């Protein structure tokens, strides 16, 4: 089965509009991606990595006066915004992880994920493939996603990866990538385009099914899906599993009894804390095994 790139990156096919996309509107309305206020209760960075799923969920209960505090800083990567979160008191080289946003864009939710990864000991660099735009409705997300230039996005990811390896603050010798939804598809694409990667994690992203294209992946892949995800049905997941095997790519496919976007606490009605916690434990182990060497 061969699909064009727009289809493969189509984390938000038309049916997805009826599914409310990858997160709830309220998850991106308050405290925009450039939110200037860090008011609110402070969470120590070293505690963030050990948060229970319930505590991580609470971070996404945005209040009217301010978004929860961030731990990192905004950068410019290849002319695009990026958010870098570093472990405290980490000794170089620091293992690096590229973080790729959902179809909403680089919002507070994704920055929380970068902070969560930093608390696990990784230099987490969240890229922006939307040119600074952050969607607040499924219709807006769909429109922005359709404007994404694959060549430009690939260039941003390659430059961001180089930053993790060469920055004096990171100097990563082992790197990985993680993404959700739209970002899950691009996480897989990053694995295809950046052979130096040591780990690829994709949460419910539209998979590539072409065996010849998948052969370019050198890193092991951890792919996470929900069995109730109507946009990526189980037969597609099984075909992806088979294609990865035929391509000789080391991989694990995890399936949870949950819908699309189940790992996003900003998605009421879709978020599944039990599945999210179980998947996060698997991701932590996978990244540690492949990046902390």
Secondary structure, 3 states (H helix, E strand, C coil): CCCCHHHHCCCCCHHHHHCCCCCCCHHHHCCCCCCCCCCCCCCCHHHHCCCCHHHHHHHCCCCCCCCCCCCCEEEEECCEEEEEECCCCCCCCCCEEEEECCCCCCCHHHHHHHHHHHCCCCEEEEECCCCCCCCCCHHHHHHHHHCCCHHHHHHHHHHHHHHHHHCCCCCCCCEEEEEECHHHHHHHHHHHHCCCCCEEEEECCCCCCCHHHHCCCCCEEEEEEECCCCCCCHHHHHHHHHHHHHCCCCEEEEEECCCCCCCCCCCCCCCCHHHHHHHHHHHHHHHHHHHCC
